Amino acid sequence: MKTAIERLADLNFKGSRITDTAKWGERSLVLNGEFAVGSTAASDIKYFTISFNDGNFGDFDGYAGAEIDGLNIVKKDELFDVKLSLNIGAFAFDCKRVDITPMKYRGMSRRNMYEAWFKNLVSVAYIENEKYFEDEETHELDGFTLNIKNYSHLEDSREYARLAVCELTGEGLQYQYRSTSYSNPHTFFDIIRHSNGHRYFPFHIDLYGISYLDVDSGEVYHYIPEGYEHDADRDFGESFIITDIHYDPRTNLIAYGGCYWAGPSDVMVGDFSEPLNFEPYLVSTTRFIDPEHDECWDINFSRFEEKGIVVHDKYKTEFFIEFDKIRQRMKE
């Protein structure tokens, strides 16, 4: 990853607009903004976030809507000397760390990035040999056998690569896949029996997203979302990490338990009418319980009922959410 000064040399901030700013205490300053049209070499890089940390920012506060005339950053010993020129005035300060993050979009992208993941698989393929073999495990599930061989490249307490080679067999089926999921691949030990008469095996090839194998036809569908706004040099941003799956054949709704990194658990509900081309939009049940997210909830799945879904918090208090409200939210 390039340093802030290297990125500053690649990017032209002149004419860029500051959309909003944030101060974290007195020692951190964050500027969010939009590049001027045509100011960056890559036409798909449109936004940026600049973070100045452990610094003295004086009276700099706000200035949303201001345009950047110039940005100069020079490393001097242990500090960065920053000179920021805006159309409303010039500011100078120093700080210990600077991060510049160019981005292609803001918010959440549900675009399927499986093809990009597949291309990157070659970067860890080298560890699939005896030198890096770690262990092997076998699981029985609903008439099928899942074998997992784990490989890892560890040196001096640092993990360079991890790969799991998984194979599902049974009833004449033999399906192999590879998983680069964080740590060992999270495995679901249930076969979903869908209302369409087919059976589906859910599995992870990455920490994010979910894949489904139709064990009756052998067809498979992989989905990895592009995720939340992130560094333009990366293919993926953060998205919901699925840890448990619950399907309701009466409504064809599916409930995913899980969380975002370092966040509280939640239950996300989606449309599972078409398992091999499912709708990626998910509705948070926590948003019904606490629309403003005023509290840090830990919500987990309890059960499906005739007219809705029941979830519970860490104190085992249950909350009922009607299917009609969930479906309405899906249309918004």
Disulfide bonds with the S-S distance in Angstrom:
none
